[in-house]
Amino acid sequence: MRIVVIGAGAVGAACALALTDAGADVVVVDRAGVAGETSSRCEGNILVSDKGPGPEADLAIAGNRIWRQWAARLDGERRRGQPATEFDAKGGVVVALPGAEAGLSAFAAAQRGIGVRAEELDAARLRELEPELSADAGFGVWYPDDAQVQPSLATQAMMACAAGHGARLLRAEVTGARVHVGRIRAVVTDRDELATDAVVNCAGPWAGEVAQRLGVRLPILPRRGTIIVTAPMPQRIFHKVYDADYVGAVASGDADLQTSTVVESTPAGTVLIGSSRERVGFSTAHTLPALSEIAAKAVRLFPFLADTMVLRTYTGFRPYAPDHLPMIGADGTVDGLFHAAGHEGAGIGLAPATGLLIAHAVLGTPAPADPAPFLPTRAQPAVAA
Ligand SMILES: Cc1cc2nc3c(=O)[nH]c(=O)nc-3n(C[C@H](O)[C@H](O)[C@H](O)COP(=O)(O)OP(=O)(O)OC[C@H]3O[C@@H](n4cnc5c(N)ncnc54)[C@H](O)[C@@H]3O)c2cc1C
């Protein structure tokens, strides 16, 4: 079966790998190359800690397990010159600043109810795990299963592995489709027309625009995020550390600026400090208010950061679905058309599980989680673009 995957970000690369593994003849089309967009303008957290009970948590738990298997495979099969995933099962520490303790404790209790390992930490244990934390932080929760990858490299590693098993990559822009008697027959690009049996739309924040070019509707919008990268520093942050108010910022659908501190150190010694959420279309202008707010909140968590030099900042666009759940599965109006988009701030963590859900939808292989909550045919609340 020939399948065209549109988009070579983390989600497209994972779909390409899962479909190739299942025996399909896969062509990946991307106008920007591998990890040319959001999947290189993000962080690489693979979190089970930030989701309350529900379908996304179920997918994240499955995804966390699959990432461990895939990272071992990708790093093991890696040929000379190919990137490693930099998978690091370092665990996460969620910190409640004064006033947020009871909320975090209740959230963690609910997560334990669905099998997430979440251990409460008093001030002494917090300091043992993260000596540089602010003295204001007196309560936290330890999530041993949180992990991270280097998202751009991990995406390249998935694509290289898929290519090693026969997938092909075409650098081109998808402009339309040939649909005959309700079934998609070909993808039209600015270079070639690709005859196909099935198409998977993995165009990230552009998935709505691509859907429109293919003649269907998908309500995916961009939600901007900004990250600060510090210079390498002598102090160390040993785990993924974030402020308990992060969960509220993720769940909010507000178009206005939301910020919350997520701190992630990298093997190179730099620290990534994120992040913000705002719906401003694809504009990259006026990021200073978000950056100032992120910096101020990060210093509240780790006071030593006040004296740290900023190396650079960057901006990406999360693919946002109005009900905050990714849209994975058959389009429902055009046969042979599938979508895998709308993962918002969790597309790296959920990529391998999404790949397997798509292989299930297209080829009938086993699903890693219940596909029903993610079907693109579900009703969505209306939001302004
Ligand atoms: C600041 C920030 C921090 C984040 N942190 C995390 C995190 O810690 N953990 C996590 O799991 N997620 C995180 N995310 C979210 C994550 O980055 C995204 O969910 C994920 O990268 C989406 O991957 P994707 O493959 O769907 O999209 P993309 O990586 O954007 O890939 C889509 C691809 O489609 C291509 N494309 C679009 N239109 C066309 C067309 N017409 N023709 C051909 N190609 C086309 C683009 O060129 C692009 O390469 C973060 C995001 C941001 C912005």
The ligand as an SDF file (V2000), in Angstrom:
LIG
                    3D

 53 58  0  0  0  0  0  0  0  0999 V2000
    7.8210   26.5870   22.8050 C   0  0  0  0  0  0  0  0  0  0  0  0
    7.3500   25.1870   22.6260 C   0  0  0  0  0  0  0  0  0  0  0  0
    7.7050   24.2070   23.5450 C   0  0  0  0  0  0  0  0  0  0  0  0
    7.2640   22.8930   23.3780 C   0  0  0  0  0  0  0  0  0  0  0  0
    7.6810   21.9270   24.2500 N   0  0  0  0  0  0  0  0  0  0  0  0
    7.2830   20.6510   24.0750 C   0  0  0  0  0  0  0  0  0  0  0  0
    7.7260   19.6330   24.9390 C   0  0  0  0  0  0  0  0  0  0  0  0
    8.4940   19.8640   25.8540 O   0  0  0  0  0  0  0  0  0  0  0  0
    7.2720   18.3620   24.7320 N   0  0  0  0  0  0  0  0  0  0  0  0
    6.4110   18.0530   23.7100 C   0  0  0  0  0  0  0  0  0  0  0  0
    6.0100   16.9030   23.5960 O   0  0  0  0  0  0  0  0  0  0  0  0
    5.9980   19.0130   22.8460 N   0  0  0  0  0  0  0  0  0  0  0  0
    6.4020   20.2890   23.0100 C   0  0  0  0  0  0  0  0  0  0  0  0
    5.9650   21.2580   22.1740 N   0  0  0  0  0  0  0  0  0  0  0  0
    4.9990   20.8950   21.1340 C   0  0  0  0  0  0  0  0  0  0  0  0
    5.6720   20.2130   19.9520 C   0  0  0  0  0  0  0  0  0  0  0  0
    6.7380   21.0040   19.5090 O   0  0  0  0  0  0  0  0  0  0  0  0
    4.6530   20.0270   18.8380 C   0  0  0  0  0  0  0  0  0  0  0  0
    3.4600   19.4250   19.3300 O   0  0  0  0  0  0  0  0  0  0  0  0
    5.2670   19.1140   17.7700 C   0  0  0  0  0  0  0  0  0  0  0  0
    6.5330   19.5840   17.3780 O   0  0  0  0  0  0  0  0  0  0  0  0
    4.3440   19.0700   16.5760 C   0  0  0  0  0  0  0  0  0  0  0  0
    4.9570   18.2510   15.6320 O   0  0  0  0  0  0  0  0  0  0  0  0
    4.3320   18.1230   14.2000 P   0  0  0  0  0  0  0  0  0  0  0  0
    5.1310   17.1030   13.4740 O   0  0  0  0  0  0  0  0  0  0  0  0
    2.8650   17.9240   14.3400 O   0  0  0  0  0  0  0  0  0  0  0  0
    4.5010   19.5860   13.5660 O   0  0  0  0  0  0  0  0  0  0  0  0
    5.7830   20.2650   12.8660 P   0  0  0  0  0  0  0  0  0  0  0  0
    7.0380   19.8930   13.5400 O   0  0  0  0  0  0  0  0  0  0  0  0
    5.4830   21.7140   12.7120 O   0  0  0  0  0  0  0  0  0  0  0  0
    5.7950   19.5810   11.4570 O   0  0  0  0  0  0  0  0  0  0  0  0
    4.8420   19.9310   10.4530 C   0  0  0  0  0  0  0  0  0  0  0  0
    5.5470   19.9090    9.1330 C   0  0  0  0  0  0  0  0  0  0  0  0
    4.5880   20.1080    8.1040 O   0  0  0  0  0  0  0  0  0  0  0  0
    5.2310   20.7990    7.0540 C   0  0  0  0  0  0  0  0  0  0  0  0
    4.2280   21.4430    6.1920 N   0  0  0  0  0  0  0  0  0  0  0  0
    3.2820   22.3430    6.5490 C   0  0  0  0  0  0  0  0  0  0  0  0
    2.5440   22.6790    5.4800 N   0  0  0  0  0  0  0  0  0  0  0  0
    3.0270   21.9890    4.4190 C   0  0  0  0  0  0  0  0  0  0  0  0
    2.6930   21.9180    3.0460 C   0  0  0  0  0  0  0  0  0  0  0  0
    1.6700   22.6300    2.5060 N   0  0  0  0  0  0  0  0  0  0  0  0
    3.4180   21.0960    2.2460 N   0  0  0  0  0  0  0  0  0  0  0  0
    4.4540   20.3710    2.7560 C   0  0  0  0  0  0  0  0  0  0  0  0
    4.8220   20.3990    4.0410 N   0  0  0  0  0  0  0  0  0  0  0  0
    4.1090   21.1990    4.8790 C   0  0  0  0  0  0  0  0  0  0  0  0
    6.1070   21.8190    7.7700 C   0  0  0  0  0  0  0  0  0  0  0  0
    7.1670   22.2430    6.9330 O   0  0  0  0  0  0  0  0  0  0  0  0
    6.5640   21.0340    8.9900 C   0  0  0  0  0  0  0  0  0  0  0  0
    7.8530   20.4870    8.8210 O   0  0  0  0  0  0  0  0  0  0  0  0
    6.4100   22.5800   22.2940 C   0  0  0  0  0  0  0  0  0  0  0  0
    6.0730   23.5440   21.3550 C   0  0  0  0  0  0  0  0  0  0  0  0
    6.5340   24.8430   21.5100 C   0  0  0  0  0  0  0  0  0  0  0  0
    6.1800   25.8670   20.4720 C   0  0  0  0  0  0  0  0  0  0  0  0
  1  2  1  0
  2  3  1  0
  2 52  2  0
  3  4  2  0
  4  5  1  0
  4 50  1  0
  5  6  2  0
  6  7  1  0
  6 13  1  0
  7  8  2  0
  7  9  1  0
  9 10  1  0
 10 11  2  0
 10 12  1  0
 12 13  2  0
 13 14  1  0
 14 15  1  0
 14 50  1  0
 15 16  1  0
 16 17  1  0
 16 18  1  0
 18 19  1  0
 18 20  1  0
 20 21  1  0
 20 22  1  0
 22 23  1  0
 23 24  1  0
 24 25  2  0
 24 26  1  0
 24 27  1  0
 27 28  1  0
 28 29  2  0
 28 30  1  0
 28 31  1  0
 31 32  1  0
 32 33  1  0
 33 34  1  0
 33 48  1  0
 34 35  1  0
 35 36  1  0
 35 46  1  0
 36 37  1  0
 36 45  1  0
 37 38  2  0
 38 39  1  0
 39 40  1  0
 39 45  2  0
 40 41  1  0
 40 42  2  0
 42 43  1  0
 43 44  2  0
 44 45  1  0
 46 47  1  0
 46 48  1  0
 48 49  1  0
 50 51  2  0
 51 52  1  0
 52 53  1  0
M  END
$$$$
